């Protein structure tokens, strides 16, 4: 299940509960939910089956702008995206892009380290809050 730059965490909850917990935690941290994309509903609207696949686009200008100031092409990877999905066995997963991976992808130097570390820590905490029994 490993892909370059993709972090995937198993959830202890079903997709609906995982997404609900995700949204609550994101808002509690003062982040913005820019959009929610229900890929499964899109597939169903054209008569195609797709297991639960729900994308949340999130961010905060204070967090992402410093990276885009270093290289505006980082804007292709921002705002951050978190995917909640269900596999064939019915297991729920949460996936997101590793900020360190996209910083490397865009050739950001050591100056990006503090921002990348902050984003990485925030995403880990958000993923844990959404997927783990507290």
Residue frames as qw, qx, qy, qz and C-alpha x, y, z in Angstrom:
[[0.000, 0.885, 0.466, 0.000, 0.00, 0.00, 0.00],
 [0.392, -0.620, 0.079, 0.675, 3.07, 2.23, 0.08],
 [0.509, 0.736, 0.267, 0.359, 3.39, 4.98, -2.50],
 [0.481, 0.156, -0.128, 0.853, 6.03, 7.69, -2.74],
 [0.013, -0.205, 0.143, -0.968, 5.15, 10.46, -0.34],
 [0.603, -0.396, -0.352, -0.596, 1.84, 8.97, 0.74],
 [0.070, -0.179, 0.802, -0.566, 1.15, 8.36, 4.43],
 [0.635, -0.252, -0.509, -0.523, -1.65, 5.89, 5.09],
 [0.149, -0.209, 0.744, -0.617, -3.09, 5.13, 8.54],
 [0.330, -0.324, -0.866, -0.190, -5.63, 2.44, 9.42],
 [0.359, -0.371, 0.137, -0.845, -8.72, 3.77, 11.16],
 [0.013, 0.098, 0.925, -0.367, -10.49, 2.12, 14.06],
 [0.391, 0.457, 0.420, -0.680, -13.75, 3.65, 12.81],
 [0.561, 0.525, 0.609, 0.196, -15.97, 3.33, 9.76],
 [0.387, 0.317, 0.273, 0.822, -15.54, 5.92, 6.98],
 [0.186, -0.796, -0.345, -0.462, -18.40, 8.15, 8.14],
 [0.626, -0.755, -0.121, 0.152, -17.13, 8.30, 11.75],
 [0.681, -0.135, 0.138, 0.707, -13.53, 8.76, 10.61],
 [0.233, 0.507, 0.294, 0.776, -14.52, 11.72, 8.40],
 [0.377, -0.839, -0.287, -0.268, -16.66, 13.22, 11.16],
 [0.706, -0.593, -0.032, 0.385, -13.79, 12.99, 13.67],
 [0.584, 0.135, 0.231, 0.767, -11.42, 14.39, 11.06],
 [0.050, 0.692, 0.302, 0.654, -13.58, 17.44, 10.39],
 [0.531, -0.821, -0.203, -0.051, -14.16, 18.14, 14.09],
 [0.727, -0.417, 0.058, 0.542, -10.43, 17.98, 14.86],
 [0.460, 0.328, 0.274, 0.778, -9.47, 20.13, 11.87],
 [0.133, -0.797, -0.267, -0.525, -11.93, 22.86, 12.83],
 [0.660, -0.725, -0.140, 0.136, -10.84, 22.67, 16.49],
 [0.687, -0.210, 0.139, 0.682, -7.28, 23.40, 15.36],
 [0.075, 0.784, 0.034, -0.616, -8.44, 26.54, 13.57],
 [0.244, -0.133, 0.716, 0.640, -7.80, 25.13, 10.10],
 [0.522, 0.372, -0.043, -0.766, -10.07, 25.84, 7.18],
 [0.551, 0.214, 0.798, 0.117, -12.03, 23.14, 5.36],
 [0.133, 0.372, -0.361, -0.845, -12.01, 24.43, 1.80],
 [0.687, 0.172, -0.376, -0.597, -13.93, 21.57, 0.23],
 [0.580, -0.123, 0.787, -0.169, -15.15, 18.04, 0.64],
 [0.496, 0.358, -0.570, -0.549, -15.17, 15.83, -2.42],
 [0.740, -0.036, 0.605, -0.291, -17.29, 12.68, -2.27],
 [0.136, 0.388, -0.771, -0.487, -15.73, 10.60, -5.04],
 [0.184, 0.186, 0.964, -0.057, -18.17, 7.74, -4.37],
 [0.352, 0.658, 0.458, -0.483, -21.17, 10.00, -4.98],
 [0.244, 0.648, -0.395, -0.604, -19.55, 11.26, -8.18],
 [0.002, -0.172, 0.945, 0.278, -19.06, 7.72, -9.38],
 [0.253, 0.400, 0.844, -0.253, -22.63, 6.79, -8.47],
 [0.325, 0.666, 0.148, -0.655, -23.95, 9.79, -10.41],
 [0.422, 0.531, -0.539, -0.499, -22.60, 8.24, -13.61],
 [0.943, 0.020, -0.087, -0.320, -23.61, 4.69, -12.71],
 [0.622, 0.402, -0.618, 0.263, -20.20, 3.46, -11.59],
 [0.787, -0.573, -0.227, 0.033, -19.50, 1.68, -8.31],
 [0.378, 0.532, -0.467, 0.597, -16.82, 2.99, -5.96],
 [0.596, -0.456, -0.565, 0.342, -16.28, 2.10, -2.32],
 [0.251, -0.945, -0.166, 0.130, -16.33, 5.04, 0.08],
 [0.614, 0.107, 0.071, 0.779, -13.68, 7.52, -1.05],
 [0.117, -0.946, -0.299, -0.047, -14.00, 10.98, 0.51],
 [0.578, 0.222, -0.097, 0.779, -11.47, 13.80, 0.16],
 [0.257, -0.908, -0.256, 0.207, -11.13, 16.77, 2.48],
 [0.510, 0.507, -0.029, 0.694, -9.16, 19.81, 1.30],
 [0.507, -0.807, -0.249, 0.174, -7.81, 21.73, 4.28],
 [0.608, 0.303, -0.117, 0.724, -5.34, 24.40, 5.17],
 [0.313, -0.869, -0.185, 0.335, -4.24, 27.62, 6.74],
 [0.471, 0.842, -0.059, 0.255, -2.54, 30.46, 4.87],
 [0.295, -0.844, 0.434, -0.108, -0.04, 30.94, 7.70],
 [0.785, -0.268, 0.552, 0.088, 1.09, 27.34, 7.29],
 [0.778, 0.360, 0.440, 0.266, 1.30, 27.02, 3.53],
 [0.305, 0.952, 0.011, 0.031, 2.23, 30.47, 2.30],
 [0.327, -0.779, 0.491, 0.211, 5.84, 30.34, 3.57],
 [0.660, -0.044, 0.688, 0.299, 6.45, 27.28, 1.41],
 [0.527, 0.709, 0.426, 0.195, 4.87, 28.92, -1.64],
 [0.011, -0.976, 0.163, 0.144, 7.02, 32.00, -1.03],
 [0.483, -0.499, 0.644, 0.322, 10.04, 29.72, -1.45],
 [0.041, -0.073, 0.814, 0.574, 8.63, 28.15, -4.63],
 [0.535, 0.149, 0.094, -0.826, 5.18, 28.94, -5.94],
 [0.571, 0.113, -0.719, -0.380, 4.86, 25.51, -7.57],
 [0.033, -0.034, -0.889, 0.455, 4.22, 24.13, -4.07],
 [0.476, 0.157, 0.179, -0.846, 0.73, 25.50, -4.68],
 [0.631, 0.108, -0.632, -0.437, 0.00, 22.35, -6.69],
 [0.498, -0.091, -0.829, 0.237, 0.34, 20.36, -3.44],
 [0.044, -0.282, -0.565, 0.774, -1.43, 22.91, -1.24],
 [0.531, -0.520, 0.413, -0.527, -3.90, 23.20, 0.31],
 [0.142, -0.251, 0.948, -0.135, -3.41, 19.90, 2.07],
 [0.726, -0.020, -0.386, -0.570, -5.63, 16.97, 1.21],
 [0.305, -0.211, 0.867, -0.332, -6.78, 14.11, 3.44],
 [0.600, 0.052, -0.594, -0.534, -8.47, 11.06, 1.92],
 [0.532, -0.131, 0.717, -0.431, -10.74, 8.71, 3.87],
 [0.620, 0.273, -0.551, -0.487, -11.37, 5.48, 2.00],
 [0.789, -0.188, 0.499, -0.306, -12.49, 1.91, 2.45],
 [0.077, 0.403, -0.850, -0.330, -10.74, -1.12, 0.97],
 [0.597, -0.006, -0.665, -0.448, -12.28, -4.34, -0.40],
 [0.437, -0.154, -0.836, 0.293, -12.19, -5.97, 3.04],
 [0.353, -0.798, -0.430, -0.232, -14.16, -3.10, 4.58],
 [0.591, -0.406, -0.212, 0.665, -11.20, -1.59, 6.41],
 [0.112, 0.978, 0.157, 0.074, -11.16, 2.21, 6.64],
 [0.687, -0.041, 0.026, 0.725, -7.97, 4.12, 5.87],
 [0.012, 0.974, 0.074, -0.214, -6.86, 7.75, 6.04],
 [0.741, 0.129, 0.212, 0.624, -4.18, 8.96, 3.61],
 [0.055, 0.981, 0.026, -0.184, -2.34, 12.23, 3.06],
 [0.672, 0.594, -0.190, 0.399, 0.75, 13.53, 1.28],
 [0.702, -0.449, -0.155, 0.530, 3.87, 13.78, 3.43],
 [0.079, 0.991, -0.007, -0.112, 4.94, 17.45, 3.56],
 [0.453, -0.604, 0.536, 0.378, 8.59, 16.37, 3.54],
 [0.602, 0.228, 0.677, 0.357, 7.98, 14.55, 0.27],
 [0.372, 0.828, 0.362, 0.209, 6.42, 17.51, -1.49],
 [0.206, -0.922, 0.214, 0.249, 9.08, 19.87, -0.10],
 [0.532, -0.322, 0.651, 0.434, 11.70, 17.60, -1.65],
 [0.539, 0.533, 0.610, 0.230, 9.66, 17.37, -4.86],
 [0.208, 0.954, 0.172, 0.127, 9.84, 21.15, -5.21],
 [0.664, 0.332, -0.220, 0.632, 13.48, 21.36, -4.19],
 [0.328, -0.885, 0.011, -0.329, 12.86, 23.37, -1.03],
 [0.471, 0.434, -0.591, 0.489, 15.97, 23.77, 1.09],
 [0.417, -0.174, -0.713, 0.536, 16.71, 23.73, 4.80],
 [0.140, -0.071, 0.175, -0.972, 14.81, 27.00, 5.30],
 [0.623, -0.206, -0.421, -0.627, 11.60, 25.04, 4.71],
 [0.410, 0.022, -0.869, 0.276, 12.39, 22.68, 7.60],
 [0.110, 0.103, 0.619, -0.771, 10.47, 24.40, 10.41],
 [0.579, 0.177, -0.044, -0.795, 7.34, 24.83, 8.28],
 [0.641, 0.139, -0.704, -0.273, 7.55, 21.28, 6.91],
 [0.259, 0.009, -0.865, 0.430, 8.02, 19.91, 10.42],
 [0.313, 0.126, 0.425, -0.840, 5.03, 21.88, 11.70],
 [0.675, 0.183, -0.289, -0.654, 2.80, 20.63, 8.86],
 [0.541, 0.133, -0.830, -0.014, 4.03, 17.06, 9.36],
 [0.060, -0.032, -0.784, 0.617, 3.30, 17.19, 13.08],
 [0.477, 0.159, 0.196, -0.842, -0.14, 18.67, 12.52],
 [0.691, 0.177, -0.497, -0.494, -1.09, 16.03, 9.95],
 [0.398, 0.073, -0.889, 0.216, 0.12, 13.20, 12.21],
 [0.126, 0.102, 0.643, -0.749, -1.93, 14.59, 15.11],
 [0.583, 0.198, -0.063, -0.785, -5.00, 15.07, 12.93],
 [0.627, 0.156, -0.713, -0.274, -4.70, 11.54, 11.55],
 [0.234, 0.006, -0.873, 0.429, -4.33, 10.11, 15.06],
 [0.310, 0.140, 0.441, -0.831, -7.34, 12.02, 16.36],
 [0.649, 0.222, -0.231, -0.690, -9.49, 10.82, 13.46],
 [0.722, 0.204, -0.626, -0.212, -8.45, 7.17, 13.46],
 [0.379, 0.128, -0.815, 0.419, -7.46, 6.11, 16.97],
 [0.559, -0.649, -0.505, -0.108, -9.56, 5.25, 19.98],
 [0.060, 0.653, -0.322, 0.684, -8.90, 7.98, 22.55]]
